[in-house]
Amino acid sequence: VRLTTIHNGIGLEPFMCYTERKKILKSLGLPEDKIIIGTVGAVKFIKGQDILINALRLLSEQGLKDFVLIVAGMVNEYSPKVMNFKIELDKLIEDTGLRDKVIFLGNRQDIPEILNVVDVFALPSRSEGLSLALLEAMASGKAVIATDVGMNSRVIQNEDNGLIIAPESPKQLADAMFRILKNPELGWKLGQKAKETI
């Protein structure tokens, strides 16, 4: 008897999104003329949203300022630990001058539509198992950047179907985003390969 372990799986149909990008952007209150960077995951320390904010500051310093970050994920208001992290995150956003560039969408049921408008997907986690959010972004044909934690590097072959970076490194994350956003052909190639993987 031969057994195969399926660690995590997703249905692909919802990620073949046919809704017009313009319409989705409008429904989210997002401008049509900005680069959209996206991340999906509960807002908490382990998910590394603070690393992403620091990376965006570096991205701005490299001259790439025309972006909006959308964060789709629950903020557990009943957890003091989570609420303290969110307060620190808001302060970091304020201190880095990114207040107008970061939008928290909260818990969402329309992740396929949200991913449809994203230009690059970042998963800056400090720890992961096999990230469902990563698989969903790949199924959407997005260029993905993920930290080398958990099973991320078993799903992403670096430079082939995504980019793998060191955890806790805003600099590597900023550089990876810069590369993809300055080279749309690279982003498209990584996204197509990511979709094929799933």
Residue pairs with C-beta under 8 A, 6 or more apart in sequence:
7 129
7 130
7 151
8 129
8 130
8 132
8 135
9 135
10 132
10 135
10 136
10 139
10 198
12 139
12 198
14 112
15 112
15 115
15 136
15 139
15 140
17 112
17 113
17 115
17 116
17 140
19 113
19 116
21 116
21 117
22 32
24 113
24 114
24 116
24 117
25 31
25 32
25 36
25 117
27 113
28 70
28 103
28 105
28 114
28 117
29 103
30 36
30 68
30 70
30 103
30 117
31 68
33 66
34 66
34 67
34 68
35 64
35 66
35 67
35 68
35 119
35 120
35 181
36 67
36 68
36 70
36 117
36 118
36 119
37 56
37 67
37 68
37 69
37 70
37 118
37 119
37 120
37 121
37 122
37 177
38 69
38 70
38 71
38 72
38 114
38 115
38 117
38 118
38 120
38 121
38 122
38 137
38 142
39 47
39 49
39 52
39 69
39 70
39 71
39 72
39 73
39 121
39 122
39 123
39 124
39 133
40 71
40 72
40 73
40 111
40 114
40 115
40 121
40 133
40 136
40 137
41 47
41 49
41 72
41 73
41 123
41 125
41 131
41 133
42 73
42 74
42 75
42 76
42 82
43 49
43 71
43 73
43 74
43 75
43 82
43 85
43 86
43 89
43 104
44 76
44 79
44 81
44 82
44 85
45 81
45 85
45 126
46 125
46 126
46 127
47 73
47 124
47 125
47 126
48 124
48 125
48 126
48 147
48 167
48 168
49 71
49 89
49 124
50 85
50 88
50 89
50 92
51 124
51 126
51 167
51 168
51 169
51 170
51 173
52 69
52 122
52 124
52 170
52 173
53 69
53 89
53 92
53 93
53 96
53 98
53 102
54 92
54 96
54 170
55 122
55 124
55 170
55 171
55 173
55 174
55 177
56 67
56 69
56 96
56 98
56 101
56 102
56 174
57 96
57 97
57 98
57 170
58 170
58 171
58 174
59 65
59 67
59 174
59 177
59 178
60 97
60 98
62 174
62 178
64 177
64 178
64 181
64 182
67 101
67 181
68 101
68 102
68 103
69 98
69 101
69 102
69 103
70 103
70 105
70 114
70 118
71 102
71 103
71 104
71 105
72 105
72 106
72 107
72 108
72 111
72 114
73 105
73 106
73 107
74 106
74 107
75 82
75 83
75 86
75 104
75 106
76 82
76 83
77 83
93 99
93 102
105 114
108 114
111 133
111 136
112 136
112 140
115 121
115 136
115 137
115 140
115 142
116 140
118 137
118 140
118 142
119 142
119 143
119 180
119 181
119 187
120 142
120 143
120 144
120 145
120 177
120 180
120 181
120 187
121 134
121 137
121 140
121 142
121 143
121 144
121 145
122 144
122 145
122 146
122 173
122 177
123 131
123 133
123 134
123 137
123 144
123 145
123 146
123 147
123 152
124 147
124 167
124 173
125 131
125 146
125 147
125 149
125 150
125 152
125 167
126 147
126 149
126 167
126 168
127 149
127 150
128 134
128 147
128 149
128 150
128 151
128 152
129 150
129 151
130 150
130 151
130 154
130 155
131 146
131 150
131 151
131 152
134 144
134 146
134 152
134 155
134 156
135 155
135 198
137 144
137 194
138 144
138 155
138 161
138 162
138 194
138 195
138 197
138 198
139 194
139 195
139 198
140 195
141 191
141 192
141 194
141 195
142 191
142 194
143 162
143 163
143 180
143 186
143 187
143 188
143 190
143 191
143 194
144 156
144 161
144 162
144 163
144 190
144 191
144 194
145 162
145 163
145 164
145 165
145 173
145 176
145 177
145 180
146 152
146 156
146 162
146 163
146 164
146 165
147 164
147 165
147 166
147 167
147 168
147 169
148 164
148 165
148 166
148 167
149 167
152 164
153 164
155 162
155 197
156 162
156 163
156 164
156 194
158 164
160 190
160 193
161 190
161 193
161 194
161 196
161 197
162 190
162 193
162 194
163 176
163 179
163 180
163 190
165 172
165 173
165 176
166 172
179 186
180 186
180 187
180 190
181 187
